[in-house]
Amino acid sequence: MAKELPKLKTRITELLGIEHPIIQGGMAWVADHNLVVPVSEAGGLGVIGAGSMTPSQLVGEIMAVRAGTSKPFAVNVPMTRPDAAKLIRICLEQDVKIVFTSAGNPAVFTPQLKEKGVTVIHVVSSVRHALKAERAGVDAVVAEGWEAGGHVSREETCTLTLVPQVVDALQIPVIAAGGIADARGFVAALALGAEAVQIGTRFAATVEANCSIYYKNAIVRAEDAATVVVTRSLQPTRVIRNAFAEQLLRAEQRGVQEPQLRDMLGEGRSRLGIVDGDLSEGLLEAGQSAGLVKALRTVELIFEEFLNGYREVLKRLEGLQQRR
Amino acid sequence: MAKELPKLKTRITELLGIEHPIIQGGMAWVADHNLVVPVSEAGGLGVIGAGSMTPSQLVGEIMAVRAGTSKPFAVNVPMTRPDAAKLIRICLEQDVKIVFTSAGNPAVFTPQLKEKGVTVIHVVSSVRHALKAERAGVDAVVAEGWEAGGHVSREETCTLTLVPQVVDALQIPVIAAGGIADARGFVAALALGAEAVQIGTRFAATVEANCSIYYKNAIVRAEDAATVVVTRSLQPTRVIRNAFAEQLLRAEQRGVQEPQLRDMLGEGRSRLGIVDGDLSEGLLEAGQSAGLVKALRTVELIFEEFLNGYREVLKRLEGLQQRR
C-alpha cells in the first residue's frame, strides 16, 4: 500500500503476524480470494469462507490467495458442514497457518490442528462456549454478538454486553464481531476489551468482493431497521428484510413448525440472494451494521477509515476531559 | 461527595447543568427518590420513573427528591400511560425542569413543555423516531438499544449500531442507553458519538434503590445469557429468564395469540417481581448488562468506577498505538 497507516499492536496482531487488528469475516458466498487477498495485503487478516465451497473449490481458493499475497490469511470452517473433517484435512494438507472454526464443539478439531502448529480461533457467542473453547486449547476466540449477519446465536447476546464478559472470563485474547462497520465501532470494540475486530458486512459491500452487485447495493441501501432474524426455531439467521424473509416471519408467527419451515426454506436461498442477487426470493445475509454502510468502498479505503478514524475518535474522547 | 472525580464536558452536561454525562434510567418500580437523590447528588441526572406511580405518588416523589437535593433531576413519563397528560401537568405544576418522554409520539407533549421552558428528552429506538422527535422540538434524544431492560423495540436494533446512526441523522445531542454497566461500555458509547449514557440495570442493583433485595440479587447472579425478550407480539419486554418467562415463551412458540397472552400476563407482574421479589412468578425486568453486574454497589462507587475507569480505558487505547 502506498500510504503508511497508523498501527495498533495487540496480542492478536502479534499472534497472527498482521499489521492491523482487523479481520475480515469468512462469509459464505462472499469471502473468496477476491476479497481475502486485498484484506491481507492491506495488513489485516483475510479469511476464506469455506462454508459455501466444495473441498476442491477450497483447494483452488487457497492457491489463488497464495498467488495474490504472501501475507497471513486464514480459512473459516463451519462445523455444521457434514464434511467439516475433510475441509480441515485440506487446511492441513495445504499448510494453512490459521484456521477459524465456528458453530460446533471446539474440542473436535483443535487438538489435531494445534499438533500441526496451526493457530486456531473459535467463534463463540456466549461465555460458556468461550470457556469451552479456551479449555480445548484454541489460541483466541471471536466473540460474535447478535447484531452479526447470517447465523446468529439463540442466546441473542449483543456485542456490547458479550465482549466484556468474554474478556473477563478468558485468559486468551478476544476478537469482537457483530455490529462494527466504521472507526467508531472499532474504537468501541477495543474499549470493551477486544484485541481485534472481525468485520463482515462492511467488507461484503466492497468493490473487490465477488458477490452480486444487487446484494451489495441492498446493503448500501439498508437503513437502521433493515435486518431481521428469521428461522429462529431452526437456525436463527439475520438477513435484510425482503419478500422471502417476510414470508418466513409470517409462517413462524402462525406457529409453523420445523418440518414445514424447512420445506419453505429449501436449499440455496443464500446463494440465490448473495451470488445471484435475487433481492426478493433470496436470503440476503447481513448484519445490523448494514445501516452504517452508506457506499461501496475499496478494501484499502476501509482500512484508511478505520485506522485514521481510530486516532480521531480517541482525540475526541480525550477532548471531553476537563482540564483543571 | 468527598472525592473530586474527573469531569467530562459534553453538550448534554451543558444542557442539563450536570457534572457527569451519566443519567439514571427512569425505571418503573425502581426509580423513586431513594435512587434519584444519590444519583443527582453524585453529579449525574437522577430520573423519577413516573410509569409505576399514581399522580399523587409522583407529587410526593418530586417533593422527596427536592428535600434531598438541590441539584438537577428529571421525571420520565411513558406515554403508554392513559393518564400521561395528567402526569405531564403535574410536572408543569411542580416546576420540574427536565422531562423525559417515552413510548409515544413526541409531538403530543413537547410544545406545551417547551413553552414553559422545560427541557424535553425523548426516548427512541430507531432513526425514524429520532428524526420525528427532533422535528417535534425536543432538546435531546435517548437512543435505546435492544439490549435494554423492560420494554424494548420491535426493530430490535442494538446500541452498537443504533447510536452512531442516530448521531449521524440528528443535530441535537444523543444519549446512549442499553447494555452499558461499566466504564468500558461508557467509553464505547461515547466513542459511538453519544454525549451521555443512560444507565438502568446497573443502578437498580444498588444499595440505595428501593426495590426487592431478591430482585437485586437476581441481577447480580445473572450470567451473559440470563435475559430473554418475552411478549414479542404484544410489547416486547426484556426480563431475566424465570419460570413465568419460560411459560410466556412456550405459549408464544405455540402461536398463542394476543388475547390469551394478555390473559396469561394479567396485571402487576413487574411489580410482583421487582417490588415483591417473587423470582418465579414475577417479571424481572433487566437488561443484557445484568451479566456485567457482579455485586451490589453504592451509587457513589458506580460514579467512581465509571469516571476513573474512563481515564484508564482511554490510556489503554492510547497505549495500543505504536510509536515510530
Interface residues (C-beta under 8 A of the other chain):
Chain A: P6 K7 L8 K9 T10 S126 V127 R128 G145 W146 E147 E155 E156 T157 C158 T159 L160 T161 L162 P164 Q165 V166 G178 G179 I180 A181 D182 R184 G185 V187 A188 A189 L190 A191 L192 G193 E223 D224 A225 V228 V229 S233 Q253 R254 G255 G287 Q288 S289 G291 L292 Y310 R311 V313 L314 L317 E318 L320 Q321 Q322
Chain B: P6 K7 L8 K9 T10 S126 V127 R128 G145 W146 E147 E155 E156 T157 C158 T159 L160 T161 L162 P164 Q165 V166 G178 G179 I180 A181 D182 R184 G185 V187 A188 A189 L190 A191 L192 G193 E223 D224 A225 V228 V229 S233 Q253 R254 G255 G287 Q288 S289 G291 L292 Y310 R311 V313 L314 L317 E318 L320 Q321 Q322
